[in-house]
Amino acid sequence: MLIVDVAWRELDDSTYESGLQVWREGVETLDFLPVPPGKHLNWSFRGPKHCIGSVDASGKYVKCPENSTILRQGMRCGPCAAIDFYDPCIRCDGRNCLATEARKTQCDMSDYALYIVVFSDLTLKVGVSSMKRVRLRWIEQGADFGGIIKTITGGRKARRLEDRIGKRTDVTKMVRSERKIRSLQDSLGIETAQKIVDDFIVGVTSIELGTKVKLEDLSKYYSFPSLDVKPIPWRQRSDPIDQRPLVGDVVGMKGSLLLTSIGSSFIVTDLKQVIGYSLDGDADITMVTQSGLMDFF
């Protein structure tokens, strides 16, 4: 099966389930592969990367008709990127819109949230999401706290405001996975996070944002424990992914970070790194452990 994305989805009881979106062989509809706590993984990934397909105007994923190989950075081949309904929006700053007229109209008529999230290492990040999926967006990022700064009709207006705020030195528009991994052992209370955000909002004096952002504690949505030991990264950036195994019991997920264990050792994997690779979910892999030391690393 081909890995298309890391996914969280809301359940009927208002909790969230984590997993992967995948293309299965011979199936034309996207499938969800749950990755719940306690699941034993015996995975191996096969390269090279392949195009994950495109998204049409209805929000439905469509398989790449050529199953094109990706020999560069990115997840889509040129033809699929060209027809993807939302692809131009990924890099939008609200100024030069490259989307289709249908997408522009949809964007201008929709309600968006300009939000702020806080990570446990005190990092502040601003972003924009449609109102209907703003909490899901926070969870996808693995944020610890999130709150809405302002609701805005029109995505381009929201993006322009995000861009202006994002130029401040005390906030960012992107948090890399390495930074998230380093902060997994950090802890932060909501009172401290709220004060940081309150001080930030007061400091943005040139933009009319309102005076209060109420943060939500997102920890209840993750199946992620407090860590007494530092987890081992599954791989370094320079390590190949092709034929690399991922074996162990799922401890939990936070955003795209998957925590697994073998014995007393914890391994953390950013599943965003394996998008576009094929997954063998029942690989024949033998692991040897000794006092938490994994011989295959």
Summary of the structure (lengths in Angstrom):
residues: 297
radius of gyration: 20.1
end to end distance: 25.1
largest distance: 59.9
contacts: 857
relative contact order: 0.17
helix: 23%
strand: 31%
